[in-house]
């Protein structure tokens, strides 16, 4: 290049990857404080409310300012007034174009503590937030998202051009703050994720903190299509796991859970790609904030969750080929 400068290329780990993760840490710190306070109460709901509010705050700070973030209601001109309003934890909407039909909440409520009513045609995404990943919470989150089904039709042009349905690029997802060690064999939780697979734009899920030894690790739940019905061979949700397969015409669909330090940045930039309509399930939406402790320490492969005996055998086989001093530099 001109002036003797070298050409830049993608670096792993990416610059500032740990700093990017401070937002995740701040959400979890606030959640932990609320959980301690909530444990002293008969009805323990405070930490769940904080989880929702903290996630909305992070998302509002992170997203391009075109997008507003609120809890509240989605209003369609095609739904009769006799039908009850449905409340959603996180609504992402086009705040440059959308009116706010009304605001619920006291005058001293923070912006993250108020609920807004947003016209359906300006709603870009809905996310349900739960404290813990297990079968019960997954079913509750998916059932709540399924209430969007009447709004997921495709609008046809009309003389009056009324808007009745969610936009073409609409997406929905689930977020869970924790996966506990005691729930590591609750594989039915992954099976329950499949109940949302027929929802238009259903992304899957994200787990901020699995109970593991990796400080920055988080879980990502995605869907994959298979040519055959493969029975899950699971040992723990804290390692990796697959759901049962669901038959879809000639293919099979399953939910997969993987853990990595890269998943917070992947989830964050997947949201932006979903909003812009250019999300690809099997491609990285961005390299910003992409990194792991292993890469930082000069290793390309993580063996954190591997069986120690398998790691030992692998190293022995590699050293047979490359020499006994291969792992000592």
Secondary structure, 3 states (H helix, E strand, C coil): CHHHCCCCCCCCCCCCHHHHCHHHHHHHHHHHHHHHHHCCCCCCCHHHHHHHHHHHHHHHHHCCCCEEEEEEEEECCCCCCCCCCCEEEEEEEECCCCCEEEEECCCCCCHHHCEEEEEHHHEEEEEEEEEECCHHHHHHHHHHHHCCHHHCCCCCCCCCCCCCCCCCCCEEEEEEEEECHHHCCCCHHHHHHHHHCCCCCEEEEEEEEECCCCCCCEEEEEEEEECCCCCCCCCECCCEEECCCEEECCEEEEEEEEEECCHHHHHHHHHHHHHHCCCCCCCCCCCCCCCCHHHHCCCCCCCCCCCHHHHHHHHHHHHHHHCCCHHHC
